[in-house]
Amino acid sequence: MRTRTRTGVAISTIALLTLTGCSAASAPDPAATSDEVAPGFIAVADSDAPAGGELVVQVDYDTAEASGLDPQGAATARSWMLEGLVYETLTTIDENLAVAPGLATSWETPSDTEYVFTLADDAVFSNGRPMTAADVVGSLQRLIDNPVTWTGQLGPVASIEATGDLEVTVTLAEPYTAFLAALANTPAAVLPIAEIEAGEVDITQEMLGTGPLVATAHRQDEQWTFAPNENHPDAADLGFSTLTIDIVGDEATRAAALRDGSADLAILNSTDSASLLSGTADARVATQRNTDFHYLMINSLGGDPALADEDVRFAINSAIDRDAINELVFGGATAATGVTPVGLPDSCDPASLPSAARDLAAAKAAVDAAGGLDLNLLVYTDEPVLAQIAQIIQQNLAEIGVDVSIEQLDYATYSGRVYGAPSDFDLALSWFAGYADPAMVTTWWNPQLAGFSAVFMSGSPELSELIAAGASTEPGSDRAATFADLCSLADEQSEMVPLVLRPSTIGWNTASLSPTLSADEGYGDFLRRITEFRAG
């Protein structure tokens, strides 16, 4: 059973002005660092720092979902982060990626398929109505009855019922070890079910949640503005008056905004961006480790006919130099990974995967047998790092007789070609959020569960069986062995190929902002601890 804490971490602020680089007297080291200033944190807000000002954050791109603003339909980390400012979930994750209390203050598990949640008695929607057990039941049932990408992550839910005024019991059809971690992401948020059912709120057009902020305006691909939710328990302690999130596609422009003070915090993506802030006294750049990872899609269904051959796909997979990607693109700040994000408990060892041997002679023989290959490789322009990875892959594949043409597309065009039916590409790069339990991301290798991947990969019954086994096995050596087999089989089939972990490079202006940032993140949410930020 876990006890819920709404007020965030309790960490001594002794000497934090020095540790977090908040002193304007000397310039901080311009290089991005992942050094922890406190266990599990790369930055901890100084409780004595000025507060109450306007907080301005710049991100690289907005997100437009088919489901509008409905958090249950959110399928990307950007959506989860933005909508997570307004909505809250039953569970959350802490700085160690462990499941922690959220809207559920505690829970008990009478059996390995039964979860009894005790709900917070201070959770209030921004319209002033207290959250009820009926909202929790209705929200989870709605997610199951109207399948979206996240529905499969909840696992085999058999029933959801209110068993008290502030108690909800969820029963699973079979054990699913990632259930609590799946509840921690925005698509599993608690919605105002009474207002939705009464037709008073169109949740696809407006957001009404129990979270710390209220969205006051949104211009797609330009800007979001938020104000405090006065009904939230942390409202009185919020360290800023308003939040503006500007969508700025050019990374150099985001770095410049930190230099001139027009932004308080910005996502930078590339570790090279630290050099853009060299000599800026009031700037700090840090690398937040993530379970997120970049991966390559090899289209076995709608791509070049040769890609239907597993031997050809594996040749492409085994020719890719992950070490070169790490060093040349990320400056050594990341690591190779398998399907289960490296670093999470029971995850597989990428050095043990079949492709790790990198037998270029065998790979070239497979390509030569196919008569050589001329393939396109799609990336989207919102994340320039993808083009850098693509260039490494292009060079790697040239060594085995594969001619690769890189196509850089806006995300809408990219999405239509990759995820449309039929798909229209040979190779494509993207990234997955790695979540907080290694069983979760493996779901995407089962096209029937994932949905989106069914247009470019077939998977296999054997792989699906391993995915199911990994999800139902308790953490420990048995699960680790299952994941090792799963990673190896997915590596051999080479339809979605994990490459390297995807760290986040975050910069902030120390003269105007004292933030709290965890060292690790599992759901792509670098604003997870925004209630602790102090903006002067």
C-alpha positions as CSV (number, residue, x, y, z in Angstrom):
1,M,0.0,0.0,0.0
2,R,1.3,3.5,-0.9
3,T,0.6,6.8,0.8
4,R,0.0,9.8,-1.5
5,T,1.8,13.1,-1.1
6,R,0.6,16.1,-3.2
7,T,3.2,18.6,-2.1
8,G,6.1,17.0,-4.0
9,V,9.6,16.2,-2.8
10,A,11.0,17.4,0.5
11,I,14.6,18.2,-0.1
12,S,16.9,20.5,1.8
13,T,17.6,23.7,0.0
14,I,21.0,24.2,1.7
15,A,23.5,25.5,-0.9
16,L,21.0,24.9,-3.8
17,L,21.8,28.3,-5.2
18,T,25.2,27.0,-6.0
19,L,24.2,23.5,-6.9
20,T,21.6,24.6,-9.5
21,G,23.6,27.4,-11.0
22,C,21.1,30.1,-9.8
23,S,23.9,32.5,-8.8
24,A,24.3,35.3,-11.3
25,A,27.8,36.0,-10.0
26,S,29.6,33.4,-12.1
27,A,28.8,31.7,-15.4
28,P,27.8,28.1,-15.2
29,D,29.6,25.4,-17.2
30,P,27.9,25.7,-20.7
31,A,28.0,21.9,-21.3
32,A,24.9,19.9,-20.7
33,T,25.2,17.7,-17.6
34,S,23.2,14.9,-16.1
35,D,24.8,15.4,-12.7
36,E,22.3,15.1,-9.8
37,V,22.0,18.0,-7.4
38,A,20.0,15.7,-5.0
39,P,19.2,12.0,-5.3
40,G,17.1,11.5,-8.4
41,F,17.0,15.2,-9.5
42,I,19.1,17.3,-11.9
43,A,17.5,20.5,-10.5
44,V,15.5,21.3,-7.3
45,A,13.6,24.5,-6.9
46,D,14.8,26.9,-4.2
47,S,11.9,27.6,-1.9
48,D,13.4,31.1,-1.2
49,A,13.6,32.0,-4.9
50,P,11.3,34.8,-6.2
51,A,7.9,33.5,-7.2
52,G,4.6,34.8,-8.7
53,G,5.9,35.8,-12.1
54,E,4.9,34.7,-15.6
55,L,6.4,31.4,-16.6
56,V,7.3,31.1,-20.3
57,V,8.3,27.7,-21.8
58,Q,9.3,27.1,-25.4
59,V,8.9,23.6,-27.0
60,D,9.7,22.4,-30.4
61,Y,6.3,21.4,-31.7
62,D,2.6,21.3,-30.8
63,T,0.5,18.2,-31.2
64,A,-2.8,17.8,-33.0
65,E,-4.7,14.6,-32.2
66,A,-7.6,13.2,-34.2
67,S,-9.5,13.2,-30.9
68,G,-8.9,16.9,-30.3
69,L,-8.3,17.7,-26.6
70,D,-9.7,14.4,-25.3
71,P,-6.8,13.0,-23.2
72,Q,-7.9,9.5,-23.7
73,G,-7.1,9.8,-27.4
74,A,-3.7,11.4,-26.8
75,A,-1.1,9.2,-28.5
76,T,2.1,11.3,-28.2
77,A,4.3,12.5,-25.4
78,R,3.7,16.1,-26.2
79,S,0.0,15.6,-25.8
80,W,0.5,13.8,-22.5
81,M,2.6,16.6,-21.2
82,L,0.4,19.5,-22.3
83,E,-2.9,17.8,-21.3
84,G,-1.3,16.5,-18.1
85,L,-1.1,20.1,-16.8
86,V,-4.9,20.0,-16.6
87,Y,-5.7,16.4,-15.9
88,E,-4.5,14.0,-13.1
89,T,-4.3,10.3,-12.9
90,L,-4.8,7.7,-10.2
91,T,-1.1,7.0,-10.0
92,T,2.0,8.8,-11.0
93,I,5.7,8.1,-11.1
94,D,8.4,9.4,-8.8
95,E,12.0,10.4,-9.5
96,N,13.0,6.8,-9.5
97,L,10.4,5.8,-12.1
98,A,8.5,3.9,-9.3
99,V,4.7,4.1,-9.2
100,A,3.5,6.6,-6.6
101,P,0.1,7.8,-5.4
102,G,-1.8,10.3,-7.5
103,L,-5.5,10.9,-7.3
104,A,-5.5,7.6,-5.4
105,T,-3.9,8.2,-2.0
106,S,-3.3,4.5,-1.5
107,W,-4.3,1.1,-2.9
108,E,-4.4,-2.5,-1.8
109,T,-4.1,-5.7,-3.8
110,P,-6.1,-8.5,-2.1
111,S,-5.0,-10.8,-5.0
112,D,-2.8,-10.5,-8.0
113,T,-5.8,-9.5,-10.1
114,E,-7.6,-7.1,-7.7
115,Y,-6.8,-3.5,-7.0
116,V,-8.7,-1.5,-4.4
117,F,-8.0,2.3,-4.6
118,T,-8.7,4.9,-1.9
119,L,-9.4,8.2,-3.6
120,A,-8.2,11.7,-2.5
121,D,-10.9,13.7,-0.7
122,D,-9.5,17.0,-1.9
123,A,-9.6,16.5,-5.7
124,V,-11.8,19.1,-7.3
125,F,-12.4,19.8,-11.0
126,S,-11.7,23.4,-12.1
127,N,-15.4,24.1,-12.3
128,G,-15.6,23.6,-8.5
129,R,-17.2,20.1,-8.4
130,P,-15.4,17.5,-6.2
131,M,-14.2,14.4,-8.0
132,T,-16.2,11.2,-7.1
133,A,-15.7,7.5,-7.4
134,A,-18.2,7.6,-10.3
135,D,-15.8,9.9,-12.3
136,V,-13.0,7.3,-11.8
137,V,-15.2,4.4,-12.8
138,G,-16.7,6.2,-15.8
139,S,-13.3,7.4,-17.0
140,L,-11.7,4.0,-17.0
141,Q,-14.8,2.4,-18.5
142,R,-15.0,5.0,-21.2
143,L,-11.3,4.2,-22.1
144,I,-12.2,0.5,-22.4
145,D,-15.5,0.9,-24.2
146,N,-14.0,3.3,-26.8
147,P,-10.7,1.7,-27.7
148,V,-7.8,4.0,-28.5
149,T,-4.0,3.5,-28.5
150,W,-3.8,3.5,-24.7
151,T,-6.6,1.1,-24.1
152,G,-4.3,-1.9,-24.6
153,Q,-1.9,-0.6,-22.0
154,L,-4.5,-1.0,-19.3
155,G,-4.3,-4.8,-19.7
156,P,-7.1,-7.4,-19.3
157,V,-9.6,-5.3,-17.2
158,A,-12.6,-7.4,-16.2
159,S,-14.6,-5.0,-14.1
160,I,-14.5,-1.5,-12.6
161,E,-16.8,-0.6,-9.8
162,A,-17.3,2.0,-7.0
163,T,-17.1,0.1,-3.7
164,G,-17.4,3.1,-1.5
165,D,-17.8,6.9,-1.6
166,L,-14.0,7.3,-2.1
167,E,-13.2,3.7,-3.2
168,V,-12.9,2.0,-6.5
169,T,-12.1,-1.6,-7.2
170,V,-10.6,-2.8,-10.5
171,T,-10.5,-6.5,-11.2
172,L,-8.3,-8.0,-14.0
173,A,-9.0,-11.1,-15.9
174,E,-5.4,-12.3,-15.3
175,P,-2.3,-10.8,-13.7
176,Y,-0.8,-7.8,-15.4
177,T,2.2,-6.4,-13.6
178,A,2.2,-3.0,-15.5
179,F,-1.3,-2.0,-14.5
180,L,-0.4,0.6,-11.9
181,A,2.2,2.1,-14.2
182,A,-0.3,2.2,-17.1
183,L,-2.6,4.3,-14.9
184,A,0.1,6.9,-14.4
185,N,-0.1,8.4,-17.9
186,T,-2.5,11.1,-19.1
187,P,-4.7,8.9,-21.3
188,A,-5.8,7.2,-18.1
189,A,-6.7,10.6,-16.5
190,V,-9.9,11.0,-14.5
191,L,-12.5,13.0,-16.5
192,P,-15.6,14.9,-15.4
193,I,-17.9,12.1,-16.4
194,A,-21.1,13.8,-15.0
195,E,-20.6,16.9,-17.2
196,I,-19.6,14.8,-20.2
197,E,-22.7,12.6,-20.0
198,A,-24.9,15.5,-19.4
199,G,-23.6,17.2,-22.6
200,E,-22.3,20.2,-20.6
201,V,-18.7,19.7,-21.7
202,D,-17.3,18.6,-25.1
203,I,-14.1,17.1,-23.9
204,T,-12.7,17.1,-27.4
205,Q,-12.9,20.9,-27.5
206,E,-12.3,22.0,-24.0
207,M,-10.4,20.6,-21.0
208,L,-11.9,20.2,-17.5
209,G,-9.7,18.4,-15.0
210,T,-8.6,18.3,-11.4
211,G,-5.0,19.3,-12.3
212,P,-3.1,22.4,-11.1
213,L,-3.7,24.4,-14.3
214,V,-6.6,25.5,-16.5
215,A,-6.1,26.1,-20.3
216,T,-7.2,29.6,-21.1
217,A,-6.2,29.7,-24.8
218,H,-4.7,27.6,-27.5
219,R,-3.5,28.5,-31.0
220,Q,-2.5,25.4,-32.8
221,D,1.3,25.3,-33.6
222,E,1.7,28.7,-32.0
223,Q,0.9,28.9,-28.3
224,W,-0.8,27.6,-25.2
225,T,-1.7,29.7,-22.1
226,F,-2.6,28.4,-18.7
227,A,-3.8,29.9,-15.4
228,P,-3.9,28.3,-12.0
229,N,-6.8,26.0,-11.0
230,E,-7.9,27.8,-7.9
231,N,-9.5,24.6,-6.6
232,H,-6.3,22.5,-6.7
233,P,-4.7,21.7,-3.3
234,D,-1.4,23.2,-4.5
235,A,-2.9,26.4,-5.8
236,A,-1.8,28.6,-3.0
237,D,1.8,27.4,-3.2
238,L,2.1,27.7,-7.0
239,G,5.3,29.5,-7.8
240,F,4.1,31.4,-10.9
241,S,1.0,33.4,-11.9
242,T,0.5,32.2,-15.5
243,L,2.1,29.7,-17.9
244,T,2.7,30.4,-21.5
245,I,4.0,27.6,-23.8
246,D,5.3,28.9,-27.1
247,I,5.7,26.6,-30.0
248,V,9.1,27.4,-31.6
249,G,10.3,25.1,-34.3
250,D,13.9,26.4,-34.6
251,E,16.2,25.2,-31.9
252,A,18.7,28.1,-32.3
253,T,15.7,30.5,-31.7
254,R,14.8,28.6,-28.5
255,A,18.4,28.8,-27.2
256,A,18.4,32.6,-28.1
257,A,15.3,33.1,-26.1
258,L,17.0,31.7,-23.0
259,R,19.9,34.0,-23.6
260,D,17.8,37.2,-24.0
261,G,15.4,36.2,-21.2
262,S,12.2,35.9,-23.4
263,A,11.9,32.3,-22.3
264,D,12.4,30.8,-18.8
265,L,12.8,27.2,-19.9
266,A,13.1,25.5,-23.3
267,I,13.5,21.9,-24.6
268,L,16.6,21.8,-26.8
269,N,16.7,18.2,-28.0
270,S,20.4,18.2,-29.0
271,T,23.3,18.1,-26.7
272,D,25.1,20.4,-29.1
273,S,22.7,23.2,-28.1
274,A,24.7,23.7,-24.9
275,S,27.4,25.4,-27.0
276,L,24.8,27.9,-28.2
277,L,24.5,29.1,-24.6
278,S,28.3,29.3,-24.0
279,G,29.2,32.5,-22.1
280,T,25.6,33.1,-20.9
281,A,25.8,33.6,-17.2
282,D,22.1,33.1,-16.5
283,A,21.7,29.8,-18.2
284,R,21.9,26.2,-17.3
285,V,21.6,23.2,-19.6
286,A,21.0,19.7,-18.3
287,T,20.3,16.3,-19.8
288,Q,17.4,14.4,-18.4
289,R,17.7,10.6,-18.8
290,N,14.7,9.0,-20.4
291,T,13.4,5.5,-20.9
292,D,12.3,6.9,-24.3
293,F,14.1,5.5,-27.3
294,H,14.6,6.1,-31.0
295,Y,13.7,3.3,-33.4
296,L,13.6,2.5,-37.0
297,M,10.6,1.1,-38.8
298,I,11.3,-1.3,-41.7
299,N,8.1,-1.6,-43.7
300,S,7.6,-5.3,-44.4
301,L,4.0,-4.8,-45.7
302,G,4.0,-1.7,-47.9
303,G,7.6,-0.9,-48.6
304,D,10.1,-2.3,-51.2
305,P,9.1,-5.9,-51.8
306,A,12.6,-7.1,-50.7
307,L,11.7,-5.9,-47.2
308,A,9.2,-8.7,-46.8
309,D,12.2,-10.9,-46.4
310,E,13.3,-11.2,-42.8
311,D,16.9,-11.8,-43.8
312,V,17.0,-8.5,-45.7
313,R,15.4,-6.6,-42.8
314,F,17.9,-8.2,-40.3
315,A,20.8,-7.2,-42.6
316,I,19.7,-3.6,-42.4
317,N,19.3,-3.9,-38.6
318,S,22.7,-5.5,-38.0
319,A,24.5,-2.9,-40.2
320,I,23.4,0.0,-38.0
321,D,26.2,1.3,-35.7
322,R,24.5,2.3,-32.5
323,D,27.8,3.4,-31.0
324,A,28.3,5.9,-33.9
325,I,24.8,7.3,-33.3
326,N,25.6,7.7,-29.6
327,E,28.9,9.4,-30.2
328,L,28.2,11.5,-33.3
329,V,24.6,12.6,-32.6
330,F,24.4,12.5,-28.8
331,G,28.0,13.2,-27.8
332,G,28.1,9.9,-25.8
333,A,25.1,10.9,-23.6
334,T,22.9,7.9,-24.5
335,A,23.1,4.1,-24.9
336,A,21.9,1.4,-27.2
337,T,18.7,-0.4,-26.1
338,G,16.5,-3.3,-27.0
339,V,12.7,-3.4,-27.0
340,T,12.6,-3.1,-23.2
341,P,14.3,0.2,-22.3
342,V,17.8,-0.4,-21.0
343,G,18.0,0.5,-17.3
344,L,14.5,-0.5,-16.3
345,P,14.3,-3.6,-14.0
346,D,14.4,-6.9,-15.9
347,S,15.2,-5.3,-19.3
348,C,17.2,-7.2,-21.9
349,D,20.9,-6.5,-22.6
350,P,21.3,-4.9,-26.0
351,A,24.8,-6.3,-26.3
352,S,23.3,-9.8,-26.3
353,L,21.0,-9.2,-29.2
354,P,21.6,-11.1,-32.5
355,S,22.3,-7.8,-34.4
356,A,24.9,-6.7,-31.9
357,A,27.5,-8.9,-33.6
358,R,27.3,-6.4,-36.6
359,D,28.4,-8.9,-39.3
360,L,28.7,-6.6,-42.3
361,A,29.8,-9.4,-44.6
362,A,26.7,-11.5,-43.9
363,A,24.5,-8.4,-44.1
364,K,26.0,-7.5,-47.5
365,A,25.5,-11.0,-48.8
366,A,21.8,-10.8,-47.9
367,V,21.4,-7.5,-49.7
368,D,23.3,-8.7,-52.7
369,A,21.0,-11.8,-52.9
370,A,18.1,-9.3,-53.2
371,G,19.8,-7.6,-56.1
372,G,20.8,-4.5,-54.0
373,L,18.4,-2.0,-52.5
374,D,17.4,1.6,-53.2
375,L,15.2,2.8,-50.2
376,N,13.7,5.9,-48.9
377,L,14.1,6.9,-45.2
378,L,11.5,9.2,-43.8
379,V,12.0,11.7,-40.9
380,Y,9.9,14.6,-39.7
381,T,11.4,18.1,-39.4
382,D,10.1,18.9,-36.0
383,E,13.0,17.0,-34.4
384,P,16.2,17.7,-36.3
385,V,18.0,15.0,-34.4
386,L,16.2,12.4,-36.5
387,A,17.9,13.7,-39.6
388,Q,21.2,13.4,-37.9
389,I,20.5,9.8,-37.0
390,A,19.3,9.2,-40.6
391,Q,22.7,10.4,-41.9
392,I,24.5,7.8,-39.8
393,I,22.1,5.0,-41.0
394,Q,22.6,6.2,-44.6
395,Q,26.3,5.8,-44.2
396,N,26.0,2.5,-42.4
397,L,23.7,1.0,-45.1
398,A,25.9,2.1,-47.9
399,E,28.5,-0.3,-46.6
400,I,26.3,-3.2,-47.4
401,G,25.0,-2.0,-50.7
402,V,21.8,-0.2,-49.7
403,D,21.3,3.2,-51.3
404,V,19.3,5.4,-48.9
405,S,17.5,8.6,-49.8
406,I,16.5,10.7,-46.8
407,E,13.2,12.5,-47.0
408,Q,12.5,15.2,-44.5
409,L,8.8,15.9,-44.1
410,D,6.5,18.0,-42.0
411,Y,4.9,15.8,-39.3
412,A,1.4,15.7,-40.9
413,T,2.8,14.4,-44.2
414,Y,5.1,12.0,-42.4
415,S,2.3,10.7,-40.3
416,G,0.1,10.1,-43.3
417,R,2.7,8.1,-45.2
418,V,3.8,6.1,-42.2
419,Y,0.6,5.4,-40.3
420,G,-1.9,5.7,-43.2
421,A,-3.6,2.7,-44.7
422,P,-1.8,1.7,-46.9
423,S,1.5,2.9,-45.6
424,D,3.9,4.5,-48.1
425,F,7.6,4.2,-47.1
426,D,10.5,1.9,-46.9
427,L,12.3,3.1,-43.7
428,A,11.2,5.6,-41.1
429,L,12.6,7.0,-37.9
430,S,10.6,7.9,-34.8
431,W,10.7,7.4,-31.0
432,F,8.7,5.7,-28.3
433,A,8.1,6.9,-24.8
434,G,9.6,4.0,-22.7
435,Y,7.3,4.4,-19.7
436,A,8.0,3.1,-16.2
437,D,7.6,-0.6,-16.6
438,P,9.4,-2.6,-19.3
439,A,6.3,-4.6,-20.2
440,M,4.4,-1.6,-21.4
441,V,6.4,-0.6,-24.5
442,T,6.6,-4.2,-25.7
443,T,2.8,-3.9,-26.5
444,W,3.6,-1.9,-29.6
445,W,5.3,-5.0,-31.1
446,N,1.9,-6.7,-31.3
447,P,0.2,-5.0,-34.2
448,Q,-3.3,-6.2,-33.1
449,L,-2.9,-4.5,-29.8
450,A,-1.0,-1.5,-31.0
451,G,-3.2,-0.7,-34.0
452,F,-0.9,2.0,-35.5
453,S,1.9,-0.5,-36.4
454,A,-0.5,-2.9,-38.2
455,V,-0.1,-1.0,-41.5
456,F,3.7,-1.6,-41.7
457,M,4.5,-4.8,-39.7
458,S,3.0,-8.2,-39.3
459,G,4.5,-9.4,-36.0
460,S,4.2,-13.0,-35.2
461,P,2.2,-15.3,-32.8
462,E,5.5,-16.3,-31.1
463,L,6.4,-12.7,-30.4
464,S,2.8,-11.9,-29.2
465,E,3.0,-14.8,-26.8
466,L,6.2,-13.5,-25.3
467,I,4.7,-10.0,-25.0
468,A,1.8,-11.5,-23.1
469,A,4.1,-13.6,-20.9
470,G,6.2,-10.6,-20.0
471,A,3.1,-8.6,-19.1
472,S,1.8,-11.3,-16.7
473,T,5.0,-12.5,-15.1
474,E,6.1,-10.9,-11.7
475,P,9.3,-8.9,-11.7
476,G,12.4,-11.0,-11.3
477,S,14.5,-13.6,-13.0
478,D,11.7,-15.3,-14.9
479,R,10.4,-12.0,-16.4
480,A,14.0,-11.0,-17.3
481,A,14.4,-14.3,-19.1
482,T,11.2,-13.7,-21.0
483,F,12.2,-10.2,-22.0
484,A,15.6,-11.5,-23.2
485,D,13.8,-13.9,-25.5
486,L,11.3,-11.2,-26.6
487,C,14.1,-8.7,-27.5
488,S,16.0,-11.4,-29.4
489,L,13.0,-12.5,-31.5
490,A,12.0,-8.9,-32.3
491,D,15.6,-8.2,-33.2
492,E,15.6,-11.1,-35.6
493,Q,12.3,-10.1,-37.2
494,S,13.5,-6.5,-37.6
495,E,10.2,-4.8,-38.3
496,M,10.6,-2.1,-35.5
497,V,14.2,-1.8,-34.6
498,P,15.2,-0.1,-31.3
499,L,18.3,2.1,-31.6
500,V,19.4,4.3,-28.7
501,L,17.7,5.9,-25.7
502,R,16.4,9.4,-26.3
503,P,17.6,11.9,-23.6
504,S,16.0,15.3,-23.2
505,T,18.2,18.4,-23.2
506,I,16.6,21.1,-21.1
507,G,17.8,24.6,-20.7
508,W,16.6,27.3,-18.3
509,N,17.3,30.9,-17.4
510,T,18.5,30.8,-13.8
511,A,17.9,34.5,-13.3
512,S,14.1,34.0,-13.8
513,L,13.4,30.4,-13.0
514,S,14.2,27.8,-10.3
515,P,12.7,24.5,-11.5
516,T,12.5,21.0,-10.2
517,L,13.5,18.4,-12.8
518,S,13.9,14.7,-12.1
519,A,17.0,12.9,-13.5
520,D,14.8,10.3,-15.2
521,E,11.5,10.5,-17.0
522,G,9.3,7.7,-18.4
523,Y,6.4,9.5,-20.1
524,G,8.1,12.4,-21.9
525,D,6.9,14.9,-19.4
526,F,9.7,17.3,-18.4
527,L,7.0,19.6,-16.7
528,R,5.9,16.8,-14.4
529,R,6.9,18.8,-11.3
530,I,5.7,22.2,-12.5
531,T,3.9,22.9,-9.3
532,E,7.3,23.2,-7.6
533,F,8.7,25.7,-10.2
534,R,9.4,29.2,-9.0
535,A,9.4,32.0,-11.6
536,G,10.4,35.4,-10.6
